[in-house]
Amino acid sequence: MFMDTTWNCPSDTTVKNVVNWIGVASGQAPGKRLANVVLNSHGTPGVVYVGEITPEVFPGVGKGKYVPAKYNVIDNNNAGTFYALRDANIGTIWFHSCELAATQLGKKVCRQIAIAAHCNVVAAEETQTEWLAPLNVIFMPRGCIDDYEGQVYLWDSQGNMGKFDPNGGNWS
């Protein structure tokens, strides 16, 4: 998928890095406005994974102990970091992350980010899937993201939440 500016985050990315990059992109955008910020990251209820603290270790069957990766995260403990974006002109932050809004804690995280950054936030309750990469290149129009699975919500800059249809309406 291609946007006006797209990059993969390094493995040591933190929430402060993400917020800083959004701020820099906003400052360099035409009119110093970002209509949309898309964060396409793994997630679980109330958590977005943004960077790897330690990599996964899989030595092979019978050859040692499996050690799962540990990650930096965006969660309720650091959602306030997005306050640094309060004066940036951002329309909507889209979290394309599995199950972020599936619990009350997840909805609280999204609400806190919307209030802190003073912009809209979009997230879904369900596991998110994407097309295979070659299909994305062929069939996904430039500037678009894959559709959401399950119930989607939008929080406005005041923290008000409502059910949201990402395929209709003007939200920027």
C-alpha atoms as an extended CHARMM CRD file, in Angstrom:
* protein
*
       172  EXT
         1         1  MET       CA              0.0000000000        0.0000000000        0.0000000000  PROA      1               0.0000000000
         2         2  PHE       CA              1.3330000000        3.4150000000       -0.8480000000  PROA      2               0.0000000000
         3         3  MET       CA              0.4880000000        6.7300000000        0.7380000000  PROA      3               0.0000000000
         4         4  ASP       CA              1.9220000000       10.1780000000        0.2000000000  PROA      4               0.0000000000
         5         5  THR       CA              4.6320000000        9.1840000000        2.6720000000  PROA      5               0.0000000000
         6         6  THR       CA              5.0230000000        5.5980000000        3.8460000000  PROA      6               0.0000000000
         7         7  TRP       CA              7.7770000000        3.9360000000        5.8350000000  PROA      7               0.0000000000
         8         8  ASN       CA              8.3860000000        0.9280000000        8.0070000000  PROA      8               0.0000000000
         9         9  CYS       CA              9.3490000000        1.6380000000       11.5870000000  PROA      9               0.0000000000
        10        10  PRO       CA             12.6650000000        0.3300000000       12.8940000000  PROA      10              0.0000000000
        11        11  SER       CA             12.4630000000       -2.5030000000       15.4000000000  PROA      11              0.0000000000
        12        12  ASP       CA             13.3590000000       -0.2310000000       18.3340000000  PROA      12              0.0000000000
        13        13  THR       CA             10.4840000000        2.2010000000       17.6730000000  PROA      13              0.0000000000
        14        14  THR       CA              8.7730000000        3.6970000000       20.7370000000  PROA      14              0.0000000000
        15        15  VAL       CA              5.5250000000        5.6060000000       21.1020000000  PROA      15              0.0000000000
        16        16  LYS       CA              7.5890000000        8.8060000000       21.3970000000  PROA      16              0.0000000000
        17        17  ASN       CA              9.1940000000        8.0210000000       18.0190000000  PROA      17              0.0000000000
        18        18  VAL       CA              5.7650000000        7.5100000000       16.4250000000  PROA      18              0.0000000000
        19        19  VAL       CA              4.4460000000       10.7870000000       17.8140000000  PROA      19              0.0000000000
        20        20  ASN       CA              7.6070000000       12.6270000000       16.7630000000  PROA      20              0.0000000000
        21        21  TRP       CA              7.4200000000       11.2660000000       13.2030000000  PROA      21              0.0000000000
        22        22  ILE       CA              3.7770000000       12.3150000000       12.9290000000  PROA      22              0.0000000000
        23        23  GLY       CA              4.7020000000       15.7920000000       14.1500000000  PROA      23              0.0000000000
        24        24  VAL       CA              7.5680000000       16.0880000000       11.6610000000  PROA      24              0.0000000000
        25        25  ALA       CA              5.3520000000       14.8600000000        8.8060000000  PROA      25              0.0000000000
        26        26  SER       CA              2.6770000000       17.3690000000        9.8010000000  PROA      26              0.0000000000
        27        27  GLY       CA              5.2020000000       20.1960000000        9.7940000000  PROA      27              0.0000000000
        28        28  GLN       CA              6.4140000000       19.2450000000        6.3110000000  PROA      28              0.0000000000
        29        29  ALA       CA              2.9900000000       18.6000000000        4.7560000000  PROA      29              0.0000000000
        30        30  PRO       CA              1.4270000000       21.1050000000        2.3490000000  PROA      30              0.0000000000
        31        31  GLY       CA             -0.4630000000       23.5920000000        4.4780000000  PROA      31              0.0000000000
        32        32  LYS       CA              1.0860000000       21.8740000000        7.5110000000  PROA      32              0.0000000000
        33        33  ARG       CA             -1.9660000000       19.5780000000        7.5920000000  PROA      33              0.0000000000
        34        34  LEU       CA             -2.2350000000       15.8180000000        7.6790000000  PROA      34              0.0000000000
        35        35  ALA       CA             -5.7780000000       14.8050000000        6.7870000000  PROA      35              0.0000000000
        36        36  ASN       CA             -5.0550000000       11.1950000000        7.7440000000  PROA      36              0.0000000000
        37        37  VAL       CA             -2.4160000000        9.2370000000        9.6360000000  PROA      37              0.0000000000
        38        38  VAL       CA             -2.6000000000        5.4550000000        9.1990000000  PROA      38              0.0000000000
        39        39  LEU       CA             -0.8840000000        3.2810000000       11.7940000000  PROA      39              0.0000000000
        40        40  ASN       CA             -0.9050000000       -0.2750000000       10.4870000000  PROA      40              0.0000000000
        41        41  SER       CA              0.4630000000       -2.3020000000       13.3980000000  PROA      41              0.0000000000
        42        42  HSD       CA             -0.2530000000       -5.4930000000       15.2770000000  PROA      42              0.0000000000
        43        43  GLY       CA             -2.6040000000       -5.0710000000       18.1940000000  PROA      43              0.0000000000
        44        44  THR       CA             -4.5890000000       -6.7120000000       20.9410000000  PROA      44              0.0000000000
        45        45  PRO       CA             -7.4120000000       -5.2320000000       23.0240000000  PROA      45              0.0000000000
        46        46  GLY       CA             -6.1060000000       -1.9210000000       24.3360000000  PROA      46              0.0000000000
        47        47  VAL       CA             -2.5950000000       -2.3290000000       22.9200000000  PROA      47              0.0000000000
        48        48  VAL       CA             -0.8180000000       -1.3850000000       19.6750000000  PROA      48              0.0000000000
        49        49  TYR       CA              2.6180000000       -2.9330000000       19.1320000000  PROA      49              0.0000000000
        50        50  VAL       CA              5.0730000000       -0.4000000000       17.6810000000  PROA      50              0.0000000000
        51        51  GLY       CA              8.5890000000       -1.6750000000       18.2820000000  PROA      51              0.0000000000
        52        52  GLU       CA             10.4740000000       -4.7580000000       19.3150000000  PROA      52              0.0000000000
        53        53  ILE       CA             12.3990000000       -4.7450000000       22.5970000000  PROA      53              0.0000000000
        54        54  THR       CA             13.7490000000       -8.2670000000       22.1650000000  PROA      54              0.0000000000
        55        55  PRO       CA             13.3360000000      -10.4970000000       19.1120000000  PROA      55              0.0000000000
        56        56  GLU       CA             11.5970000000      -13.8400000000       19.1190000000  PROA      56              0.0000000000
        57        57  VAL       CA             13.9130000000      -16.8070000000       19.6860000000  PROA      57              0.0000000000
        58        58  PHE       CA             12.8340000000      -20.0860000000       18.1210000000  PROA      58              0.0000000000
        59        59  PRO       CA             15.7890000000      -22.4640000000       18.2820000000  PROA      59              0.0000000000
        60        60  GLY       CA             13.8350000000      -25.3260000000       16.7480000000  PROA      60              0.0000000000
        61        61  VAL       CA             11.9120000000      -28.2580000000       18.1320000000  PROA      61              0.0000000000
        62        62  GLY       CA             13.8160000000      -29.9030000000       20.9640000000  PROA      62              0.0000000000
        63        63  LYS       CA             16.7760000000      -27.5160000000       20.6370000000  PROA      63              0.0000000000
        64        64  GLY       CA             16.0670000000      -25.0550000000       23.4210000000  PROA      64              0.0000000000
        65        65  LYS       CA             13.4700000000      -22.7840000000       24.9060000000  PROA      65              0.0000000000
        66        66  TYR       CA             11.1600000000      -20.6630000000       22.7750000000  PROA      66              0.0000000000
        67        67  VAL       CA             11.2350000000      -17.0240000000       23.8690000000  PROA      67              0.0000000000
        68        68  PRO       CA              8.4890000000      -14.7690000000       22.4900000000  PROA      68              0.0000000000
        69        69  ALA       CA              9.3480000000      -11.2890000000       21.3050000000  PROA      69              0.0000000000
        70        70  LYS       CA              8.7470000000       -8.3550000000       23.6300000000  PROA      70              0.0000000000
        71        71  TYR       CA              7.4570000000       -5.1010000000       22.1950000000  PROA      71              0.0000000000
        72        72  ASN       CA              7.1540000000       -1.3930000000       22.8030000000  PROA      72              0.0000000000
        73        73  VAL       CA              3.4870000000       -0.5070000000       22.8490000000  PROA      73              0.0000000000
        74        74  ILE       CA              0.9270000000        2.2410000000       22.6560000000  PROA      74              0.0000000000
        75        75  ASP       CA             -1.4660000000        1.6650000000       25.5460000000  PROA      75              0.0000000000
        76        76  ASN       CA             -3.3160000000        3.4770000000       28.3150000000  PROA      76              0.0000000000
        77        77  ASN       CA             -0.0590000000        4.1110000000       30.1810000000  PROA      77              0.0000000000
        78        78  ASN       CA              1.3660000000        6.2680000000       27.3760000000  PROA      78              0.0000000000
        79        79  ALA       CA             -1.6290000000        7.4650000000       25.3260000000  PROA      79              0.0000000000
        80        80  GLY       CA             -0.9770000000       10.9370000000       26.7370000000  PROA      80              0.0000000000
        81        81  THR       CA              2.2400000000       11.0660000000       24.6970000000  PROA      81              0.0000000000
        82        82  PHE       CA              0.0190000000       12.0420000000       21.7680000000  PROA      82              0.0000000000
        83        83  TYR       CA             -0.5110000000       15.4060000000       23.5270000000  PROA      83              0.0000000000
        84        84  ALA       CA              2.6190000000       16.5620000000       21.6640000000  PROA      84              0.0000000000
        85        85  LEU       CA              0.4290000000       16.5550000000       18.5140000000  PROA      85              0.0000000000
        86        86  ARG       CA             -2.2540000000       18.7990000000       20.0200000000  PROA      86              0.0000000000
        87        87  ASP       CA             -1.1600000000       21.8440000000       18.0020000000  PROA      87              0.0000000000
        88        88  ALA       CA             -0.5900000000       19.8620000000       14.8040000000  PROA      88              0.0000000000
        89        89  ASN       CA             -3.3690000000       19.9720000000       12.2460000000  PROA      89              0.0000000000
        90        90  ILE       CA             -4.3490000000       16.2930000000       12.0020000000  PROA      90              0.0000000000
        91        91  GLY       CA             -7.7310000000       15.1190000000       10.7780000000  PROA      91              0.0000000000
        92        92  THR       CA             -7.8890000000       11.4260000000       11.7190000000  PROA      92              0.0000000000
        93        93  ILE       CA             -5.5270000000        8.8200000000       13.1410000000  PROA      93              0.0000000000
        94        94  TRP       CA             -6.5280000000        5.4210000000       11.7640000000  PROA      94              0.0000000000
        95        95  PHE       CA             -5.4120000000        2.3830000000       13.7480000000  PROA      95              0.0000000000
        96        96  HSD       CA             -5.5200000000       -0.6510000000       11.4750000000  PROA      96              0.0000000000
        97        97  SER       CA             -4.6580000000       -2.9590000000       14.3810000000  PROA      97              0.0000000000
        98        98  CYS       CA             -6.3480000000       -6.1460000000       15.5090000000  PROA      98              0.0000000000
        99        99  GLU       CA             -8.9430000000       -5.8520000000       18.2700000000  PROA      99              0.0000000000
       100       100  LEU       CA             -7.6870000000       -2.4910000000       19.5970000000  PROA      100             0.0000000000
       101       101  ALA       CA            -11.2260000000       -1.3530000000       20.4850000000  PROA      101             0.0000000000
       102       102  ALA       CA            -12.5120000000       -4.7870000000       21.5660000000  PROA      102             0.0000000000
       103       103  THR       CA            -12.6560000000       -3.9740000000       25.2910000000  PROA      103             0.0000000000
       104       104  GLN       CA            -13.4880000000       -0.9830000000       27.4740000000  PROA      104             0.0000000000
       105       105  LEU       CA             -9.7580000000       -0.5410000000       28.0700000000  PROA      105             0.0000000000
       106       106  GLY       CA             -9.1740000000       -0.4130000000       24.3110000000  PROA      106             0.0000000000
       107       107  LYS       CA            -11.9360000000        2.1300000000       23.8570000000  PROA      107             0.0000000000
       108       108  LYS       CA            -10.3870000000        4.1760000000       26.6820000000  PROA      108             0.0000000000
       109       109  VAL       CA             -6.9770000000        4.1360000000       24.9480000000  PROA      109             0.0000000000
       110       110  CYS       CA             -8.5230000000        5.4130000000       21.7150000000  PROA      110             0.0000000000
       111       111  ARG       CA            -10.4790000000        8.0800000000       23.6020000000  PROA      111             0.0000000000
       112       112  GLN       CA             -7.3470000000        9.2360000000       25.4180000000  PROA      112             0.0000000000
       113       113  ILE       CA             -5.3980000000        9.4850000000       22.1500000000  PROA      113             0.0000000000
       114       114  ALA       CA             -8.2160000000       11.4550000000       20.4830000000  PROA      114             0.0000000000
       115       115  ILE       CA             -8.3790000000       13.9330000000       23.3690000000  PROA      115             0.0000000000
       116       116  ALA       CA             -4.5970000000       14.2050000000       23.7340000000  PROA      116             0.0000000000
       117       117  ALA       CA             -3.8950000000       14.7270000000       20.0110000000  PROA      117             0.0000000000
       118       118  HSD       CA             -7.0870000000       16.7610000000       19.5420000000  PROA      118             0.0000000000
       119       119  CYS       CA             -8.1230000000       14.8190000000       16.4400000000  PROA      119             0.0000000000
       120       120  ASN       CA            -10.3560000000       11.9440000000       15.3640000000  PROA      120             0.0000000000
       121       121  VAL       CA             -9.2730000000        8.3660000000       16.0560000000  PROA      121             0.0000000000
       122       122  VAL       CA            -10.6020000000        5.2540000000       14.2870000000  PROA      122             0.0000000000
       123       123  ALA       CA            -10.2010000000        1.6500000000       15.4880000000  PROA      123             0.0000000000
       124       124  ALA       CA            -12.0080000000       -1.6840000000       15.2010000000  PROA      124             0.0000000000
       125       125  GLU       CA            -13.0420000000       -4.4640000000       17.5630000000  PROA      125             0.0000000000
       126       126  GLU       CA            -12.1590000000       -7.4530000000       15.3960000000  PROA      126             0.0000000000
       127       127  THR       CA             -9.0270000000       -9.1440000000       14.1070000000  PROA      127             0.0000000000
       128       128  GLN       CA             -7.9300000000       -7.2840000000       10.9720000000  PROA      128             0.0000000000
       129       129  THR       CA             -6.8840000000       -9.1150000000        7.8330000000  PROA      129             0.0000000000
       130       130  GLU       CA             -5.2940000000       -7.8890000000        4.6320000000  PROA      130             0.0000000000
       131       131  TRP       CA             -5.0640000000       -9.1400000000        1.1120000000  PROA      131             0.0000000000
       132       132  LEU       CA             -1.9370000000      -10.9070000000       -0.0230000000  PROA      132             0.0000000000
       133       133  ALA       CA              0.7420000000       -8.3440000000       -0.9520000000  PROA      133             0.0000000000
       134       134  PRO       CA              0.6160000000       -8.9950000000       -4.7440000000  PROA      134             0.0000000000
       135       135  LEU       CA             -3.1630000000       -8.4360000000       -4.7180000000  PROA      135             0.0000000000
       136       136  ASN       CA             -2.7150000000       -5.1690000000       -2.8080000000  PROA      136             0.0000000000
       137       137  VAL       CA             -0.3060000000       -3.8980000000       -5.4740000000  PROA      137             0.0000000000
       138       138  ILE       CA             -2.6700000000       -4.8470000000       -8.2940000000  PROA      138             0.0000000000
       139       139  PHE       CA             -6.0940000000       -3.9820000000       -6.8350000000  PROA      139             0.0000000000
       140       140  MET       CA             -5.6310000000       -1.4810000000       -3.9900000000  PROA      140             0.0000000000
       141       141  PRO       CA             -5.9130000000        2.0970000000       -5.2720000000  PROA      141             0.0000000000
       142       142  ARG       CA             -3.0610000000        4.4200000000       -4.2810000000  PROA      142             0.0000000000
       143       143  GLY       CA             -3.8380000000        6.2260000000       -1.0340000000  PROA      143             0.0000000000
       144       144  CYS       CA             -6.2310000000        3.5440000000        0.2450000000  PROA      144             0.0000000000
       145       145  ILE       CA             -6.0290000000        1.0370000000        3.0600000000  PROA      145             0.0000000000
       146       146  ASP       CA             -7.6690000000       -2.3470000000        3.2880000000  PROA      146             0.0000000000
       147       147  ASP       CA            -11.2050000000       -2.3510000000        4.6450000000  PROA      147             0.0000000000
       148       148  TYR       CA            -11.8720000000       -2.9710000000        8.3310000000  PROA      148             0.0000000000
       149       149  GLU       CA            -13.3040000000       -6.1900000000        9.6810000000  PROA      149             0.0000000000
       150       150  GLY       CA            -15.9930000000       -6.0250000000       12.3830000000  PROA      150             0.0000000000
       151       151  GLN       CA            -17.4160000000       -3.0470000000       14.2480000000  PROA      151             0.0000000000
       152       152  VAL       CA            -15.4720000000        0.1690000000       13.7610000000  PROA      152             0.0000000000
       153       153  TYR       CA            -15.6070000000        3.2220000000       16.0400000000  PROA      153             0.0000000000
       154       154  LEU       CA            -14.6440000000        6.8500000000       15.6960000000  PROA      154             0.0000000000
       155       155  TRP       CA            -13.6900000000        9.0970000000       18.6080000000  PROA      155             0.0000000000
       156       156  ASP       CA            -13.8030000000       12.8400000000       18.0020000000  PROA      156             0.0000000000
       157       157  SER       CA            -11.3390000000       15.3230000000       19.4780000000  PROA      157             0.0000000000
       158       158  GLN       CA            -13.5280000000       15.6660000000       22.5690000000  PROA      158             0.0000000000
       159       159  GLY       CA            -13.4380000000       11.9100000000       23.1900000000  PROA      159             0.0000000000
       160       160  ASN       CA            -17.0170000000       11.2020000000       22.0880000000  PROA      160             0.0000000000
       161       161  MET       CA            -17.3190000000        7.7140000000       20.5840000000  PROA      161             0.0000000000
       162       162  GLY       CA            -19.7200000000        6.4920000000       17.9510000000  PROA      162             0.0000000000
       163       163  LYS       CA            -20.0930000000        3.5230000000       15.6580000000  PROA      163             0.0000000000
       164       164  PHE       CA            -18.4660000000        4.3880000000       12.3590000000  PROA      164             0.0000000000
       165       165  ASP       CA            -18.7220000000        3.2750000000        8.7450000000  PROA      165             0.0000000000
       166       166  PRO       CA            -15.2500000000        3.8930000000        7.2750000000  PROA      166             0.0000000000
       167       167  ASN       CA            -16.6570000000        3.5290000000        3.7620000000  PROA      167             0.0000000000
       168       168  GLY       CA            -18.9770000000        6.5050000000        3.8620000000  PROA      168             0.0000000000
       169       169  GLY       CA            -18.9110000000       10.0850000000        4.9980000000  PROA      169             0.0000000000
       170       170  ASN       CA            -16.5050000000       12.9680000000        5.2480000000  PROA      170             0.0000000000
       171       171  TRP       CA            -14.3220000000       12.7210000000        8.3300000000  PROA      171             0.0000000000
       172       172  SER       CA            -11.2180000000       14.8010000000        7.5490000000  PROA      172             0.0000000000
